[in-house]
């Protein structure tokens, strides 16, 4: 296929994949040469934005198909620019097509300006890639078909490099999230210890509540008394919250080892983490336990930010 160069980074062996990644390369075949790049950031779903030569029939839909088969989430941009050496005459510019393309650009820029939207400058290569600007009929259908096949082959190389870069970013995420889970586990254990230590204080609070009940004009019946004591006990017991936090920690570690696109599941799990931490703080009845609960909420919030980048 001629000379090529693709920049990529080696993955660090992680089951998590990041939605952030980048890869680019340059290829040549005969009189043709092209550059391509893929870049992505996090997104709620899979959003594909392709800027490719539309005079190469069937190229864009095939690229979309391959991207959809390999990626699950992320805002992904693909840019491909093709040129032909002057020694063969190059592709002829279609004057009518060029005029139509420039008119479209003028209309878009005017509409953007009227709404206060600032657009970047339009490059000649961007105009050349628009449909109808280049007339490649003199290149021969077989030549363009061969170019299309070569570009699809090169795209597989580029996509592999892109996935490697996302895996590298995923390995970094894995390390950070693992450390945060360790912190959450330590704080949950600390919360359990603080909760056990405050038992005498809770018992005294229940005794005071019982005394208030017995000090009313009409002493409640045994059933009512039992119900009130049970409600006080439930309001002060945080055992279930800590048990669920431990369960969520185990679930998160399991997700990290599952591989594939687990980001959405992680998003839901972070909501559960946050719910338990909030409940723990609301039921603390202790400055020490409240402090631990606030530390938990801080780490969980930091972890949620990292999870937003998981595919």
Secondary structure, 3 states (H helix, E strand, C coil): CCCEEEECCCCCCCCCCECCEEEEEEEEECCEEEEEEEEEECCCCEEEEEECCCCCCCHHHHHHHHHHHHCCCEEEEEEEEEEECHHHCCCEECHHHHHHHHHHHHHHHHHHHHCCCCCCCCCHHHHHCCCCCEECHHHCHHHHHHHHHHHHHHHHHHHHHHHHHHHHHHHHHHHHHHHHHHHHHHHHHHHHHHHHHCHHHHHHHHHHHHHHHHCCCCCCCHHHHHHHHHHHHHHHCCHHHHHHHHHHHHHHHHHHHHCCCCHHHHHHHHHHHHHHHHHHHHCCCCHHHHHHHHHHHHHHHHHHHHHCCEC
